Amino acid sequence: MDRKDLNFAIQRFQAGERPFSFREPTWHIVADDGSLVPLKYVYAMALGVDSLDTHTYKAKAAATAAGFTVVAMGEAGQRREAQYWWVNHKQTYKAELEGGYVWSPKENQNGARNQTYVNLTLVRQGDVVISYAGAEIRAIGVATCGHQERPKPEAYGQAGQNWSETGWFVPVEWSVVSKPVSPKVHLARIADLLPKKNSPLQRNGNGNQSCYLASISSELGSLILSLIRATDTAVVDRVKDLEDQLKADEVEQAIQKDEALAPTEREQLVRSRVGQGAFRLHVMAVEKACRLTGVGDDRFLIASHIKPWRDCKNAERLDGDNGLMLAPHVDKLFDRGWISFADNGDLLIAADAPLAVMNSWGFKFGLNAGAFSSKQQAYLQYHREVIFRGPLNRS
């Protein structure tokens, strides 16, 4: 088996060919276009066998010998970065936004392959989808899982009368933008970032009618999010929250499948995600009350990870020094990075913190929560560097 054999199998997979069923595996091969394709599935297709009855190490050895990169996906700390997609809804915008999905036929009406339809099979859980309709970007979504084969949605009505009855379906959690963004207004910044092939926009800023779902670069995706954030921070924050939740879901699934862990250890690691079990007891041994409200009744406190659960190693997920007992509203601010703490306990407030809300809760500048131990300080450094949104400039 050589690179040509594997590339042919990858192309068949990306074209939608599924000769047998499979469960999404951990290991993926990086295709020449940068997309991730299930390793054992492609390996089996290249071999011409009709099952996955083969060892992973053989598939990895064959792929690496052919010059491909093989990566783990879905394991703690090894999840790939979210990919960005741009969907041109045209007449299906209302149905897809209200239904929470994107859908396409598998091929053009003449039976020809359409890469912007095939792209639905490449979407992964946690990917960001930019919604374009009526010459405006109107919503941002996050894919909540990978593609499925589904009948054409009835909600399409006459809009989809010429499409085949079966196609690719990807569930998407949409957030509607309060002030839509016109790409034409920002074309000078957008044009050079558009993909060379299968672009969602023409160079003049008009939508490309032949394109449904386009893969776009992280640079263009980040630019679109920054344009939206300028007028609607809540939408971008909701997208980030959902991405973090889905990342944690992947980590939890990996823990549940990890047979190297004892069942009781798996249970405690999963319970620690929501601040329960052994983790809560460990935190309460270190922290006796909420650092900002002074509430000591643990019925009204959350055991909150300093370094987020999704980013931790297993030992860190249960470490009492990686936790604070916080009132729910304080936990929300800390978890989202709107506040943090200096090692000496000084309260740090982010530049984009919801100050009106915080004022109503009695937060004041200059608060000190008391010094932290050296072990807690190590976790707080991570929180300040990775989670905290940056200090508020009061000058």
Residue, then its C-alpha position, 0 to 999 in steps of 0.5 A: m500500500d502506498r500514498k496513491d492508494l490511501n489518497f484514492a481512499i481518502q477521496r472516495f471517503q470525502a466524496g461520501e462513499r461509505p461501504f460499511s458502517f463504523r463508529e467514529p474512531t480516535w485516530h485520524i489521518v490528515a488529508d492533503d487539504g488539511s481535513l481529518v479523515p478516520l484512519k482505520y476506515v480509510y485504511a480498510m477502504a484502501l485494502g478493499v476489505d469490508s470491515l474494520d477488523t484490523h489493528t490500529y498500529k498497522a493502519k498508523a504504520a501504513a499511513t506514516a510510511a506513506g508520508f501522512t500525519v496521523v493525529a488523535m482526536g477526542e482524547a483529553g488534551q489532543r482535540r484538534e482546533a475548531q474548523y470554520w465553515w461558511v454556509n450560503h443558505k439562500q432560500t433555506y435560511k429560515a428552515e435551517l435556523e429554526g430547525g438547527y441544522v444544515w442539509s444538502p443533497k449528496e450530489n448535483q442534480n446531474g449526478a456530479r460531485n459537488q465539494t460544497y455538499v461533500n463538505l458536510t461530511l467533513v464537519r466535526q463537533g465543535d466546528v464554527v459555522i458562519s450563516y450568510a443569507g440575503a447578502e448578510i452574515r446573520a448568525i453564527g453556529v456551532a456543530t453539535c456533532g458530525h454529519q448524518e444521512r437524513p431525508k430532505p427536511e420537510a420544512y424546505g417545501q418548494a425550495g427543495q423540490n428539485w433536490s434528491e430525497t436523501g442527503w447530508f445533515v449536520p446539527v448546528e446550534w445557532s445564535v442570531v446576530s443582533k446587527p447583521v454584518s455585510p461582507k461588502v462593507h468589509l470587502a477590503r479586509i475579507a477579499d484576500l482571505l477568501p478560499k481560492k476554490n469553492s469560495p462562498l463569495q465572489r471577488n466583488g462581494n456577491g454571494n457565490q450561488s454555486c457554493y453551499l458550505a465552504s471551508i474557510s481559514s481560521e484567519l477569515g473565521s476570526l475576522i468575521l467573529s471580530l466584526i460581529r463582536a464589535t456590535d454583539t459580544a453576547v453572540v460570540d460569547r455564546v459560541k465560545d461557551l458552546e465550543d468549551q462545552l463540546k470540548a469537555d463533552e469529548v474529554e468526558q467521552a474519552i474518560q468513559k472509554d478509557e479502560a486503563l482507569a478503574p470504574t470508580e476513578r472514571e466515575q469520580l473524574v466525570r463527577s468532578r466536571v460538575g464540581q461533585g464527588a471527591f473533587r468537591l470534598h478535596v476543595m472544601a478541605v482547602e477552601k471554607a467559603c466563597r472568596l468574594t461573598g464570604v458565604g460559608d454554607d456549602r449548599f449555596l456554593i459551587a466547587s469550581h476548577i481554577k484550571p478548567w476541567r476540560d484542559c486538565k490532566n486527570a490528577e488535576r481534575l481531582d486536586g483540591d488546590n485546583g478549586l475554589m468554593l464560589a457563589p454561583h454568580v462569582d463562579k460564572l464570572f470566574d469561569r468565563g474569564w471576566i474576573s481572576f485573582a492575583d497571587n496575593g488575592d487582589l481581584l482582577i477585572a477584565a476589560d470587557a466584563p459586564l460592569a453594570v451587572m457586577n455593580s448590581w451584585g456589589f463588586k467593587f474595584g480594590l477587593n482582596a480575596g486573601a492570599f493563595s497557597s503556592k499550589q493554588q498560585a500555579y493554577l491561578q497563573y494558568h487561569r490568568e494566562v489562558i482564561f482571563r480576558g485581560p485587565l481593565n485599564r482604569s486610567 
